[in-house]
Amino acid sequence: MIQNMKLLICLGLLLCLKTFAGDPQTNSSASSAGSAILQTRTNNVPQFAEVVKRYFSQWDANGDGILSNDEIDKAVMNPDFHDEVAAAIAAIKVVVRGGRYDLPPLTKEYLTASPLRETGVTADLTTQSVDAAPGKVNRRPAFQPRFRAFLLRLHRTSRELFPQSLPEMTACHQGPLGDCYLISVVGAMVHRDPAAVKALFTPAADGTTKIAFGNGHNVEVKPLTDAEIAISSSAGTNGLWLATLENAYGKANNNPASEKAAAQLDTDVIAHGGKPRVVINTIEGHQTRSYSFVRHRSDTNDLQFPNELGKAIIDALNAHQIVAAVTPTNTVLPPGVNGKHCYAILGYDADRKVVHLWNPHGNRFTPKGQDSRQHGYTTLNGEFDMPLQDMIQVFSTVIIETPTLVETKPSARLNPENVSARLDPALNNRDRDLPNLPVHSVYAVGTSSTSQ
């Protein structure tokens, strides 16, 4: 009986192998069926042009046939627009906000006739800050890829503030805002102490969230609309905390006394660059010191200051202070390293003299050769190692948090119940044994003629 069962099993396996491996006609049919299923799923996603045709009249509040900046902003802030409608208006918003394209009046005809892709563009149009990059481009914007990426982001993002209990740095991805200076610092804060970052948030029953900044200011953020979520930085399934904090920082920097600022989204005021020093002042409530590297032509690097810089970095990290680094503009950089971009410094190996950095894009990069300035550095989830000697050639500035508190008005100081562990006086007293370094140090850096 058992032998007969084994024989039947063997015959069945042979039949399966013939059907799926030995019969080209069956293989072709199976492949066609899979393609048909994939095509059906793709077709279920509406096209940007279709959404515009259906909802343009609702966005065009005054009915003049042209979308104004004010109408776009109001549509972004409309909580009744969800999913594909929110993704479509978000795609329009980031293109307009970026200012990189010479746009005609935004009529329904113009928007629905936009190209499906942009010639020569290989970067992700929503996560690599393409729309926030400086300079103009001589081409028509493609709304469709932005729309699809935003729709996917909406479907992947949790609507809870902290669904996984604590924030995670690896979940952070800078969005279409040019606010690497903010996300890099926030990522470093999460890496250092995720519970302290969570302590900044106080959710209310009505859906609003209060953010307690270290400089003594509290900011309330209303529940984000789908379009606001789409155009903000994302923590995905890790929750809405990053997008909420980003909007809170924008609100803290928005000047209600200015007519121009009053008409903008809060994130508009932080969309085109800023300073990590100001972020540390605001969120941490601490002052900073910095090292700037001035380049001059030289055959060798004869300066000895890297040892001092390395010690300053490791002392700061051991004291649980934030360290960030900024790359220059208009300079040839290693592959995979972005120009005019802010990175977090998460660690320093003093024995190997290697710095551990994090790119807020949360990207992956594989060099075409050994890790070096010539080929770039192996990157996973934005994290990579770089020799200190390379770093002072690649980066222009290092910003280091100090224990010195920023000045605040007594009435603006935080309620003690909202103060995180970073602002504990005992911690500040413990840090005061750090060396009293100058606020801003400038060093000349010889540029070697060969990549190392």
N, C-alpha and C positions, 0 to 999 in steps of 0.2 A: 504494500500500500504506500509506504513512504517512498519507495523507489519510483512508483508511478507518479507521485506528486512532484518529485524532483524532475522527472522527465518532462512533465507538463510545464513546470516553471522554466526550464531551459528552452523549450520550444517557444514559449511566450516571449522570452528575452530575445531570441533570434528574430522573431517576427517584428519586434519593436525596432531592433537594429536595422532590419531591412527597410522598414517603413520610413524611419526618420533619418537614416544615414545612407542607405544604399539606393534610395529611389529619388533621383533628381527632381522628378515631377512633383513628388510629395513635398520635398524641401522647398521648391519654388512656391507651392501653394501655401505652405506654412509661413514663408517669408512675406508673401503678399497679404495674408491675413493680418500678420503683425503690423505691416505698414498701414493697412487699412484702419486698424485700431488706433495707431499712433496719429494718423491723419484725422480720425474722428475726434480724438481728444484735443488736437490742435485747433480744429474747426470750432470746437465748443467755446474757445476764448474769443470774445468779440474783438474786432479790429478797432483801432483808434478812430478811424474815419467814421465808422458806424456809430460809435458813442457820441461823437461830435454832432452828427446829423440829428440824433435823437434829443440831445440835451442842450444844444447851443442856445436855443431860445430861452431856456431857464437861466443860463449863465448871463446872457445879454439883458441885464435888468432894464435898461432904458430903451431897448428895442431898436437901436440905431444900426444894427447889423455888424457892429465892431466891438470886440472885447477890449475894454480898458483895463489898466492895471488895477484900478479900484474894484472893478467887477470880478476880476480874476481872484483878488484877495478875498473878497466876500464869498466867492464860491468855495475857495479853499477852507474857509472858516465855517462853512455851512454844515452842521451836523447831520443834515438829511441826505447828503450825498455820500454814498457808500460804494465799495468795490470798484467796478469798472468806471463809474462816473467820477469817483474820487481820483482814481489812477489817471484818468484822462486830463482832468483839470490840474493835477499835480505835474504832469508832463509839460503842460503849457506854462505853468508857473516857473519851473526851474529854468526853462529856456529864456523866458522873459527876464527873470531875475538875474541870470548870468550875464546878460548884456553883451554876449560875444557875437551875436548875429545881427545883421542889418535887416530888421524885420519890417515888412509892410504892415498896414492895418490888419489886425487879426480878424478876418472875416471867416465865415463858415467855409466859403469856397477855398480860401488859402489853406486853412487847417486840414481840410479833407483831401487836399491834393498834395500834401507833404510827402516826401520820399520815404520809402520803407527803411532805408539805411543811409548812413552818411559815408560818402566816398573817403577812403583813407583813414577811417576811424576804427581802431581795433580795441580800444579800451572800453571797459564797462562804463556806459554813459551815466550810471546812477551811483556808483560806489567809488569812483576814482576822481571825483570832484572836477570832471571835465567842464561842466557848466560854470564852475567857479574859478577856472583857470584864467590868468590874465591874457589880454590880447584878443583881437578880433579874428574871425575865421570867414573865409570867402566861400561859403556854401550854404545851402538851405538846411535848416535843422530837420532831423528825422524824429518825429514824435512817437512813432510806433514802438521802437525798442525801449524808450523810456516808459511808455505806457505799460508794456508787457512786464518790465522789470518791477515797476511800482505795484502792479496788480499781484505779482508773485510775492512781493514783500508783504503786502497786506494780508495775504493768505497764510503767510508763515509767522506773522508777528502775534504774540500773545497780547490780549487786551488787559491782562492783569499787570499790576505794578511790579510785583516780585513773585511770579508763579513758582520759581525754583528756590524760594527762601532767600538766597543771597545773590547779589550781582556777580557776574563773571567777566573778566577782562577778555577772554577768548571769544565771548559772544559779541563784543563791541565791533561795529563796523561804521566808519565815518560815511555819512551819506553824501548827497549832492551839495551840501553846504561847504564852503571853504573854511571850516573851523577845526582844522587839524590841531591848532594851538589849544583848543578846548578839549577835544576827545583824547588827545595824548595825555594830558594832565589827569583827566577823569580815569582813563585806563590805568595810569600809574597809581592812583588812589585806590582803585579796586584791587589791583595786584598787591598793594601794601596791606589793606585792611578792608575787605568787602563789608563787614558789619558796620564800620564807621561810615561808609558811604550810604548804606541803607538808613542809618540813623539820621541822615539829613532830611529824610522824607517823612511827612506826617499826612497821611490820607484822611480826608473828611468824608462824612456820610453822603454829602451831596455830589461826590465824585471829584471835587477839587483836591489838589495836593499842595501842601505848603512845603517849600524848600527853605531850610535854614542855612544860609551861607555863613562862612566863618568870619566875614568882615562885619557881621552884626545885622545884616539885612535879611528879612524874610520875604519870600516871593510866593504868591499863590498862582497856581496854574490850573485853568479849567480843563475838563476832560478833552483830550485831543480828538479832532475829527480824523476821519480816514485819510483825507488829503494831507493833513498836517503830519500824520504818522508816515505817510509815503515820502514826504520831502525832508524828513528828519533822519538823523543817524539811527541805526537799528541795533538792538540787542536780540532780535528774533524771538525765539521761544523763551529767552531769559527775561522777557517782560518789557514793559513800557518805560521803565525807570530812566533809560538813557535818553530817549526822545523827550521825556518830561523834564529832565535836568537840562537838556539843551535848550528847550523852550523857556525854562525858568531863567537861564543865564541870558538869553536874548531879552527877556522881559526886564531883567535887572539893568541891562544896558540901553534899553529903549527910553528915550526922553519924551515923556508925555507933553512937555511944554512946546515941543517942536511940531509944527503942522505936518511936516514931511514924515516924521517918525510916527505920528499918530495914525497915519494912513497905511503904515506898513505892518506886515506880520512881525511878531517879535523876533523871529529868527532871521528876518531880512537884515537886521543891523549887525549880525555876527557872521554873515554869509561870505564876506570877501576878505577874510584874514583878520588877524589880531595878534596879541602877544601872550605867550604862556605866563609871563610875569604877572599880567593883570588877572589872569585866571587864578593863579595861586594866591594873589592878594585877595580876590573875591571869595573863592570857595574855601580856601584853607585859612584865610585871615592872617597870613604871614607875609613878610617881606622876602625879597630874594637878593641874591648876588649873581653875577654872571661873568663868564669868560668869553671874550671875543677873539677870534683868530684873524689877524690881518695878513694877507698873503703877499709875499714878495718873491721875486725870482732868485733862486739860489741852487747851486748844484747839490748841496747837502743840507740836511736838517741838523744844525749845530746847537739848537736850543735844548735846554734840559728841563723846561717847564712841564713836559708830560707827566713826570713823577709827581709834581705838585697837584696837577689836575686830577690824576688818578686818586691821590689821597683825598682830595676834596670830595670826589664822587663817592668813594667808599665810606668816608666819614658821614656824609649826608644820608646815604642809604642805611647805614647802621643806626642812624638817629631817626629813621622812619620819615625822612623828608623827601619831597618830590624833586626829581632831576629830569630835565628835558633838554633836547638838543635840536637845533634848527639848521637846515641846509641853506646854502646861498642861492641866489638867482643868477641866471645867465652864466652858469659854470658847468663844464662837462663833468658829470657825476657817474659813478659806477652803475652798470645796468641793474635795474630793480630798485634804485634809490631815487626818490622824487625830489625835485628841486623846489625851493621855497616851501618846505614842508617841515612840520614839527614831529619829532619822535620822542617817546619816553625812554629814559635810561632806567632799566630795571635791575641791573646787576653789574658788578665789576670783579673780575678775577685778577687780583693783584699779582699772583705768581706768573700767570700767562700774559698779563697786561692786555686783557681782552674785555671789551665792553659788551653787555647784553642789552639790545635795544628792541623797541616795539613800534611798529608802524600802525597808526590807528585805522588804516585801511583794512587791517586784518588779512593781508594778502599772502599768497604763496609764490615763491620764486625759486627756480632752479638754475644756477649758473651753468654756462657752457664752458666749463673748465673749473680749475681749483678756485676756491673762495679767495677773492682778491679785489683790489680796486679796478682791475682790468675786466674781470668777469662778473663781479657782483658777489652777493653773499646768500647762502642757502637760507631761505625764509619760509617759515610755517606759521600760519595764523598771525602773521605780522612780526613774529619774533626772529631775531637773527643775532649772530655774534660778529663783532668787528674789532680788529686790533686797535688799541688806543692810538698808535701812530697813524693808522689809516683814518681814524675818526677825526683827528685834528686837521687832516688834509681834506676830508669830505665835508665836514660840518663847519659852520661859521660861528656858532654861539652855543654855549652850554649855560643853562639857567638852573640855579640851585636854590631851593627853599631854605630859609633861615628860621630860627626860632623866634625872631623878633616879630611881635604882633603889629599889624597895620593899625593906624589910628582910626578910631570910630567915635561917633558922638555917643554919649552915655545913653541917650534915649533909643539908639539904634542897636544896642547890644542885645545879643540873643538871650532868650529865656534859658536859665541854666539847665532846664530839663531837656532842651533841644541841642545842647552842646555835645559834640562828639568827643571821643577820647583824644582826638588830635589837639583839642583846645584845652585840655586839662592842664591847669597851672603847674601841677607836679611834673608833667611831661615837659613843659616848657623850661622849668627850672633844671630838669635833668639835662636838657640839651645845651644849657648855657656854658658847658665846659668845652664847646667846640671852639676852634681857633677863630679869632676875630679877623676875618679876611676882608679885603676891600670889597665895596659894593659892586664895582665893575673893574675887571682886570682885562687889559688888552695885550695880546702877544703877537709878535711877528712870526709867521709860519713860512718857512722856506718851502717852495713847491718843487719837488724833485722832478727830474726830467723823465723818469720811467715809473710805470705803475708797479706797485709792490704787492 
